[in-house]
Amino acid sequence: MPDADRPQELPARLLTDPEMIDACRVRDFARVFRLVKIKAGIYPSMIARRCELTPSRVGEVIAGQRQLQHMDVIERIADGLRIPGHMLGLARRVWETPQALVVTEREVVQEPEPQTPAALPGPDVDGILALATRTSLNAATLEAFRSSIEDYWRRDDQHGGEALRPAIVGQLRHVVGLLKENRPPSIQHGLYGIAAELARLTGWTYFDARQYNQARAYFTEALQLAKEIDDRQFMANVLACMSLQGTYQDKPADSLAFVTAAQDQARSAVDTTPRVLSMLSMREAFAHATLGIRDSTHQAIGEAHRHFERIRLSDPDPSWVSYFDETKLIVDTGIAHGRLGEAATAEPLIADALRREARTNQRGRAFHSFWLARTQLDQGKLDQACDTATQALKPASAVASERVSGHLREFYDQLAPHRQEPVALAFEARLREVLPPVSGSLHP
């Protein structure tokens, strides 16, 4: 970033002002923004630009009409306004110079180069051998690739994608390499589809780790690969993933644009099934709910259910949409209502889906338990909410998912008015034990 475009530092007198320190500690962004305006001369329009927010949203925050709780938004505020991470309960930001790195040249210790195990050839040797070997592919080979992708997804549900990612990326690079050789059209077409699915899966693992830039890069690659074979249903699938990411980044307009494009792609494909259309309508409902548009959200939910009622066993559903079953429809319906603040409607739907959900889907159970706890808390059911959130910690600890961990820390932040209640203290103690505050919002 050129120096002229680099965000200016806030005055030291502001960062050491007791009122600013307290406002940051409790994440009262209405006060933070007012202080930044008054004492640093950074006006709301500039705050919006530096924090990637809309001016109207900043105005609503200052007026006390909106609260900012998404971790991604809080991190953007810290980075855009140059508020040190510790003031907002975050890890040290990348633009802060760690004290451990402020050393003289004499103090720098040269670390030895890591040694490759003697039994394994280096990656350059693998590359040379790959060039020297022409792989013979047939329909059975493609089916083996697809089977491995299904296994990756199953293990991702059970354990998260962090440990799987190196293997997935390695296989993606291998398949992309195979695309460079001349092969029969049917084999080449199948390879493009497999590469697209591996790229989407890689993007998903980054999204689940809340590494959004990397996720978007791989989603874009998946989109390009699917476009090569004009697989419009799969393009719709990738765009739906990007739409979901938009809701997490508090960019609901982007989310709606992506899902609208996804629906256009799906409708233009001759073989799009009702299950795919139902899933896309539910993603549209998420986008509208994040924007706070009640009628459009309800309309999209209705469309999702109408499409789902048209599903037949004989439908040629693509494998990647098989997860969207009746249980998923029910829980997503509850979550859409929850996003709108319709907690009383959302709670029984999410609770019903949790009773049906497979025990092996650790991330899904943790994620949906968070939403159930949130709807209970929104209705003032503090004891139930804390009990539900505590139950979510077991599956959350079994899966490497920063997205799930972030949701649970978000629930902890929402407990602020009840922080001294025994049930809240008990949840906090368990949360500290199971999910240490590595980069989340759990305050010391």
C-alpha positions as CSV (number, residue, x, y, z in Angstrom):
1,M,0.0,0.0,0.0
2,P,1.5,3.4,-1.0
3,D,2.3,5.6,2.0
4,A,-0.2,8.2,0.8
5,D,-3.0,5.6,1.0
6,R,-1.9,4.1,4.3
7,P,-4.4,4.8,7.2
8,Q,-3.0,7.4,9.5
9,E,-2.3,6.5,13.1
10,L,-4.7,7.9,15.7
11,P,-3.2,10.5,18.0
12,A,-1.5,9.0,21.1
13,R,-3.6,11.3,23.3
14,L,-6.7,9.6,21.9
15,L,-5.4,6.1,22.3
16,T,-4.5,6.8,25.9
17,D,-7.8,8.7,26.7
18,P,-9.6,6.8,29.5
19,E,-12.9,7.3,27.7
20,M,-11.5,5.8,24.5
21,I,-10.0,2.9,26.4
22,D,-13.3,2.1,28.1
23,A,-15.3,2.5,24.8
24,C,-12.9,0.1,23.1
25,R,-13.0,-2.4,26.0
26,V,-16.7,-2.7,25.9
27,R,-16.8,-2.3,22.1
28,D,-19.1,0.7,22.2
29,F,-18.5,1.8,18.6
30,A,-20.9,4.7,18.9
31,R,-18.6,6.3,21.4
32,V,-15.5,5.1,19.5
33,F,-16.6,6.7,16.2
34,R,-17.7,10.0,18.0
35,L,-14.3,10.2,19.7
36,V,-12.4,9.5,16.5
37,K,-14.4,12.3,14.8
38,I,-14.0,14.8,17.6
39,K,-10.4,14.1,18.7
40,A,-8.8,12.8,15.5
41,G,-10.8,14.8,12.9
42,I,-11.8,11.6,11.0
43,Y,-15.4,12.1,9.9
44,P,-18.1,9.4,9.4
45,S,-17.6,9.2,5.6
46,M,-13.9,8.6,6.1
47,I,-14.6,6.1,8.9
48,A,-16.9,4.2,6.5
49,R,-14.3,4.2,3.7
50,R,-11.4,3.1,6.0
51,C,-13.5,0.3,7.7
52,E,-15.3,-0.9,4.5
53,L,-18.7,0.1,5.9
54,T,-21.4,2.1,4.3
55,P,-21.8,5.8,5.5
56,S,-25.4,5.0,6.4
57,R,-24.3,2.1,8.6
58,V,-21.7,4.3,10.4
59,G,-24.4,6.9,10.9
60,E,-26.7,4.3,12.4
61,V,-24.0,3.1,14.8
62,I,-23.3,6.7,16.0
63,A,-27.0,7.3,16.5
64,G,-27.2,4.1,18.6
65,Q,-29.5,2.4,16.1
66,R,-27.1,-0.5,15.2
67,Q,-24.5,-2.5,17.1
68,L,-21.5,-4.1,15.5
69,Q,-20.7,-7.6,16.7
70,H,-19.3,-9.5,13.7
71,M,-15.6,-10.3,14.4
72,D,-14.7,-9.6,10.8
73,V,-16.2,-6.1,11.1
74,I,-14.5,-5.4,14.4
75,E,-11.2,-6.5,12.9
76,R,-11.8,-4.1,9.9
77,I,-12.4,-1.3,12.4
78,A,-9.2,-2.0,14.2
79,D,-7.2,-2.1,11.0
80,G,-8.9,0.8,9.3
81,L,-8.7,3.2,12.3
82,R,-5.4,1.8,13.5
83,I,-6.7,0.8,17.0
84,P,-4.3,-1.6,18.6
85,G,-5.7,-5.1,18.8
86,H,-5.5,-5.4,22.6
87,M,-7.8,-2.4,23.0
88,L,-10.6,-4.3,21.3
89,G,-9.8,-7.7,22.8
90,L,-8.2,-8.9,19.6
91,A,-4.8,-10.5,18.8
92,R,-2.0,-8.2,17.8
93,R,-2.7,-6.8,14.4
94,V,-0.3,-7.5,11.5
95,W,0.5,-3.7,11.2
96,E,1.6,-3.6,14.9
97,T,5.3,-4.3,15.2
98,P,5.7,-7.2,17.7
99,Q,8.2,-6.3,20.5
100,A,9.8,-9.6,20.0
101,L,10.9,-8.5,16.6
102,V,12.4,-5.2,17.7
103,V,16.0,-6.5,18.1
104,T,19.4,-5.2,17.1
105,E,21.3,-6.9,14.3
106,R,23.5,-8.5,16.9
107,E,20.5,-10.2,18.5
108,V,19.3,-11.9,15.3
109,V,19.8,-15.7,15.6
110,Q,20.0,-17.7,12.4
111,E,17.7,-20.6,12.5
112,P,19.0,-23.8,10.8
113,E,17.3,-24.8,7.6
114,P,14.7,-27.5,8.2
115,Q,16.0,-30.8,7.0
116,T,13.9,-33.0,4.6
117,P,13.7,-36.6,5.9
118,A,16.4,-38.6,4.1
119,A,13.8,-41.2,3.0
120,L,11.7,-38.7,1.1
121,P,12.7,-37.1,-2.3
122,G,12.4,-33.3,-2.5
123,P,9.4,-31.7,-4.3
124,D,11.6,-30.9,-7.3
125,V,12.1,-34.6,-7.8
126,D,8.4,-35.3,-7.6
127,G,7.8,-32.7,-10.3
128,I,10.4,-34.2,-12.6
129,L,9.0,-37.7,-12.2
130,A,5.5,-36.3,-12.9
131,L,6.7,-34.8,-16.1
132,A,8.3,-38.1,-17.1
133,T,5.2,-40.2,-16.5
134,R,2.1,-39.9,-18.7
135,T,-0.8,-40.9,-16.5
136,S,-3.4,-43.1,-18.1
137,L,-6.9,-42.0,-17.1
138,N,-10.2,-43.7,-17.5
139,A,-13.7,-43.4,-16.1
140,A,-12.7,-45.5,-13.0
141,T,-9.9,-43.0,-12.2
142,L,-12.3,-40.1,-12.3
143,E,-14.7,-42.0,-10.0
144,A,-11.8,-42.6,-7.6
145,F,-11.1,-38.8,-7.5
146,R,-14.8,-38.1,-6.9
147,S,-14.8,-40.7,-4.1
148,S,-11.9,-39.0,-2.4
149,I,-13.7,-35.7,-2.6
150,E,-16.8,-37.2,-0.9
151,D,-14.4,-38.5,1.8
152,Y,-12.9,-35.1,2.3
153,W,-16.3,-33.5,2.8
154,R,-17.3,-36.2,5.3
155,R,-14.1,-35.7,7.3
156,D,-14.5,-31.9,7.0
157,D,-17.9,-32.2,8.8
158,Q,-16.3,-34.4,11.5
159,H,-13.0,-32.7,12.1
160,G,-12.8,-29.5,10.1
161,G,-10.7,-28.7,7.1
162,E,-7.5,-27.4,8.6
163,A,-5.6,-30.7,8.6
164,L,-7.2,-31.8,5.3
165,R,-6.2,-28.7,3.4
166,P,-2.6,-29.7,2.4
167,A,-3.9,-32.9,0.9
168,I,-6.8,-31.2,-0.9
169,V,-4.5,-28.5,-2.4
170,G,-2.0,-31.2,-3.4
171,Q,-4.7,-33.1,-5.2
172,L,-6.0,-29.9,-6.8
173,R,-2.5,-29.2,-8.2
174,H,-2.2,-32.7,-9.4
175,V,-5.5,-32.6,-11.3
176,V,-4.7,-29.2,-12.8
177,G,-1.4,-30.6,-14.0
178,L,-3.3,-33.5,-15.7
179,L,-5.5,-31.0,-17.5
180,K,-2.4,-29.9,-19.5
181,E,-2.2,-33.2,-21.4
182,N,-4.4,-34.1,-24.4
183,R,-7.1,-36.5,-23.4
184,P,-10.5,-37.7,-24.7
185,P,-13.2,-35.0,-24.3
186,S,-15.2,-37.0,-21.8
187,I,-12.1,-37.5,-19.5
188,Q,-11.0,-33.9,-19.9
189,H,-14.6,-32.7,-19.0
190,G,-14.5,-34.9,-15.9
191,L,-11.1,-33.6,-14.9
192,Y,-12.3,-30.0,-15.1
193,G,-15.3,-30.8,-12.9
194,I,-13.1,-32.5,-10.3
195,A,-10.6,-29.6,-10.3
196,A,-13.5,-27.2,-9.8
197,E,-14.8,-29.2,-6.8
198,L,-11.4,-29.4,-5.3
199,A,-10.9,-25.7,-5.7
200,R,-14.3,-25.0,-4.0
201,L,-13.5,-27.4,-1.2
202,T,-10.2,-25.6,-0.6
203,G,-12.0,-22.3,-0.6
204,W,-14.5,-23.7,1.9
205,T,-11.7,-24.8,4.3
206,Y,-10.3,-21.2,4.2
207,F,-13.8,-19.7,4.7
208,D,-14.3,-22.0,7.7
209,A,-11.0,-20.7,9.1
210,R,-12.2,-17.1,8.5
211,Q,-9.4,-16.5,6.0
212,Y,-11.6,-14.8,3.6
213,N,-9.2,-13.5,1.0
214,Q,-7.8,-16.9,0.4
215,A,-11.3,-18.4,0.3
216,R,-12.4,-15.9,-2.3
217,A,-9.3,-16.7,-4.5
218,Y,-10.1,-20.4,-4.5
219,F,-13.8,-19.8,-5.0
220,T,-12.9,-17.7,-8.0
221,E,-10.7,-20.4,-9.4
222,A,-13.5,-23.0,-9.0
223,L,-15.8,-20.6,-10.9
224,Q,-13.4,-20.4,-13.8
225,L,-12.9,-24.1,-13.9
226,A,-16.6,-24.8,-14.0
227,K,-17.1,-22.2,-16.7
228,E,-14.6,-24.0,-18.9
229,I,-17.1,-26.9,-19.1
230,D,-20.2,-24.7,-18.9
231,D,-21.4,-26.4,-15.7
232,R,-23.9,-23.7,-14.7
233,Q,-25.3,-25.6,-11.7
234,F,-21.8,-25.9,-10.2
235,M,-21.1,-22.2,-11.0
236,A,-24.3,-21.5,-9.0
237,N,-23.0,-23.6,-6.2
238,V,-19.7,-21.6,-6.0
239,L,-21.6,-18.3,-6.2
240,A,-23.8,-19.5,-3.3
241,C,-20.7,-20.1,-1.2
242,M,-19.4,-16.6,-2.0
243,S,-22.9,-15.3,-1.0
244,L,-22.7,-17.0,2.4
245,Q,-19.2,-15.6,2.9
246,G,-20.6,-12.1,2.2
247,T,-23.0,-12.5,5.2
248,Y,-20.1,-13.3,7.4
249,Q,-18.1,-10.3,6.2
250,D,-21.1,-8.0,6.9
251,K,-21.3,-7.3,3.2
252,P,-25.0,-8.1,2.6
253,A,-25.2,-6.3,-0.7
254,D,-22.4,-8.4,-2.1
255,S,-24.1,-11.5,-0.6
256,L,-27.4,-10.7,-2.4
257,A,-25.6,-9.9,-5.7
258,F,-23.8,-13.3,-5.6
259,V,-26.9,-15.3,-4.8
260,T,-28.9,-13.5,-7.5
261,A,-26.2,-14.4,-10.0
262,A,-26.2,-18.0,-8.7
263,Q,-30.0,-18.2,-9.3
264,D,-29.5,-16.8,-12.8
265,Q,-26.9,-19.5,-13.6
266,A,-29.1,-22.3,-12.2
267,R,-32.2,-21.2,-14.1
268,S,-30.2,-21.1,-17.4
269,A,-29.2,-24.8,-17.0
270,V,-31.5,-27.3,-18.4
271,D,-31.0,-29.9,-15.7
272,T,-31.2,-27.8,-12.5
273,T,-33.1,-29.8,-9.9
274,P,-35.6,-28.5,-7.3
275,R,-33.1,-29.3,-4.5
276,V,-30.5,-26.9,-6.0
277,L,-33.2,-24.2,-6.4
278,S,-34.3,-24.7,-2.8
279,M,-30.8,-24.4,-1.5
280,L,-30.3,-21.2,-3.5
281,S,-33.6,-19.7,-2.3
282,M,-32.5,-20.3,1.3
283,R,-29.1,-18.5,0.6
284,E,-31.2,-15.6,-0.8
285,A,-33.2,-15.6,2.5
286,F,-29.9,-15.3,4.4
287,A,-28.9,-12.3,2.3
288,H,-32.2,-10.5,2.7
289,A,-32.2,-11.3,6.5
290,T,-28.7,-9.8,6.9
291,L,-30.0,-6.7,5.1
292,G,-33.0,-6.7,7.5
293,I,-35.6,-6.9,4.7
294,R,-38.4,-8.9,6.4
295,D,-40.9,-9.4,3.5
296,S,-38.2,-10.5,1.0
297,T,-36.7,-12.9,3.6
298,H,-40.1,-14.5,4.2
299,Q,-40.7,-14.7,0.4
300,A,-37.4,-16.4,-0.2
301,I,-38.1,-18.9,2.7
302,G,-41.4,-19.7,1.1
303,E,-39.7,-20.3,-2.3
304,A,-37.2,-22.6,-0.7
305,H,-40.0,-24.7,0.8
306,R,-42.0,-24.8,-2.4
307,H,-39.0,-26.0,-4.4
308,F,-38.2,-28.6,-1.7
309,E,-41.8,-30.0,-2.0
310,R,-41.1,-30.7,-5.7
311,I,-38.1,-33.0,-5.0
312,R,-38.4,-36.5,-6.3
313,L,-36.1,-39.5,-5.7
314,S,-35.5,-39.8,-9.4
315,D,-34.1,-36.2,-9.7
316,P,-30.5,-36.1,-11.1
317,D,-29.2,-34.2,-8.1
318,P,-25.5,-33.3,-8.3
319,S,-23.6,-34.9,-5.4
320,W,-22.6,-31.6,-3.9
321,V,-26.2,-30.7,-3.0
322,S,-27.1,-34.0,-1.3
323,Y,-26.4,-32.4,2.1
324,F,-29.4,-30.1,1.7
325,D,-32.0,-32.5,3.1
326,E,-35.1,-31.8,5.2
327,T,-33.1,-31.3,8.4
328,K,-30.9,-28.7,6.7
329,L,-34.0,-27.0,5.3
330,I,-35.6,-26.7,8.7
331,V,-32.5,-25.5,10.5
332,D,-31.7,-22.9,7.8
333,T,-35.3,-21.7,8.0
334,G,-34.8,-21.2,11.7
335,I,-31.5,-19.4,11.2
336,A,-33.0,-17.0,8.6
337,H,-35.8,-16.1,11.1
338,G,-33.1,-15.7,13.8
339,R,-31.1,-13.3,11.6
340,L,-34.3,-11.2,11.3
341,G,-34.7,-11.2,15.1
342,E,-37.7,-13.5,15.0
343,A,-36.4,-15.6,17.9
344,A,-39.7,-17.1,18.9
345,T,-40.2,-18.5,15.4
346,A,-36.6,-19.6,15.0
347,E,-36.1,-21.5,18.3
348,P,-38.4,-24.5,17.8
349,L,-37.2,-25.0,14.2
350,I,-33.5,-25.1,15.2
351,A,-34.3,-27.3,18.2
352,D,-36.1,-29.8,16.0
353,A,-33.3,-29.9,13.4
354,L,-30.7,-30.5,16.2
355,R,-32.7,-33.5,17.4
356,R,-32.6,-34.9,13.9
357,E,-29.0,-34.0,13.0
358,A,-26.4,-36.8,12.7
359,R,-24.0,-37.0,15.7
360,T,-21.1,-37.3,13.4
361,N,-21.6,-33.8,12.0
362,Q,-19.7,-32.1,14.8
363,R,-19.4,-28.7,13.1
364,G,-23.0,-28.6,12.2
365,R,-24.1,-29.5,15.7
366,A,-21.9,-26.9,17.3
367,F,-22.9,-24.2,14.8
368,H,-26.7,-24.9,15.1
369,S,-26.4,-25.1,18.9
370,F,-24.9,-21.6,18.9
371,W,-27.9,-20.4,16.9
372,L,-30.3,-22.1,19.2
373,A,-28.6,-20.5,22.2
374,R,-28.7,-17.1,20.5
375,T,-32.5,-17.3,19.9
376,Q,-33.0,-18.4,23.5
377,L,-31.0,-15.5,24.8
378,D,-32.9,-13.0,22.5
379,Q,-36.1,-14.2,24.3
380,G,-34.6,-13.6,27.8
381,K,-34.1,-17.4,28.5
382,L,-30.7,-16.9,30.1
383,D,-30.4,-20.3,31.8
384,Q,-31.5,-22.2,28.7
385,A,-29.2,-20.2,26.4
386,C,-26.1,-20.8,28.6
387,D,-26.9,-24.5,28.9
388,T,-27.3,-24.8,25.1
389,A,-24.1,-22.9,24.5
390,T,-22.3,-25.1,26.9
391,Q,-23.5,-28.2,25.1
392,A,-22.1,-26.7,21.9
393,L,-18.6,-26.6,23.3
394,K,-18.1,-30.4,23.1
395,P,-18.7,-30.7,19.3
396,A,-16.9,-27.3,18.8
397,S,-13.8,-28.6,20.6
398,A,-13.8,-31.7,18.3
399,V,-13.6,-29.8,15.1
400,A,-11.0,-27.3,13.9
401,S,-13.3,-24.5,12.8
402,E,-12.5,-20.8,13.7
403,R,-15.9,-20.0,12.3
404,V,-17.6,-22.0,15.0
405,S,-15.2,-20.8,17.7
406,G,-15.9,-17.2,16.6
407,H,-19.7,-17.7,16.9
408,L,-19.3,-19.0,20.5
409,R,-17.1,-16.1,21.5
410,E,-19.7,-13.9,19.9
411,F,-22.3,-15.5,22.1
412,Y,-20.0,-14.7,25.1
413,D,-20.0,-11.0,24.0
414,Q,-23.8,-11.0,23.9
415,L,-23.8,-12.1,27.5
416,A,-22.3,-8.8,28.6
417,P,-25.4,-7.5,30.4
418,H,-25.6,-10.8,32.4
419,R,-21.9,-11.3,32.9
420,Q,-22.1,-11.7,36.7
421,E,-24.9,-14.2,36.7
422,P,-23.8,-17.7,37.9
423,V,-24.9,-19.4,34.6
424,A,-23.0,-16.9,32.6
425,L,-19.9,-17.3,34.8
426,A,-20.1,-21.1,34.4
427,F,-20.3,-20.8,30.6
428,E,-17.4,-18.4,30.6
429,A,-15.2,-20.8,32.7
430,R,-16.0,-23.7,30.4
431,L,-15.4,-21.6,27.3
432,R,-12.0,-20.5,28.5
433,E,-11.1,-24.1,29.2
434,V,-12.3,-25.5,25.8
435,L,-11.7,-22.6,23.4
436,P,-8.8,-20.4,24.6
437,P,-8.9,-16.8,23.4
438,V,-6.3,-17.3,20.6
439,S,-7.7,-14.6,18.3
440,G,-11.3,-14.2,19.3
441,S,-13.2,-11.7,21.5
442,L,-13.0,-13.5,24.8
443,H,-11.6,-10.9,27.2
444,P,-9.1,-11.7,29.9
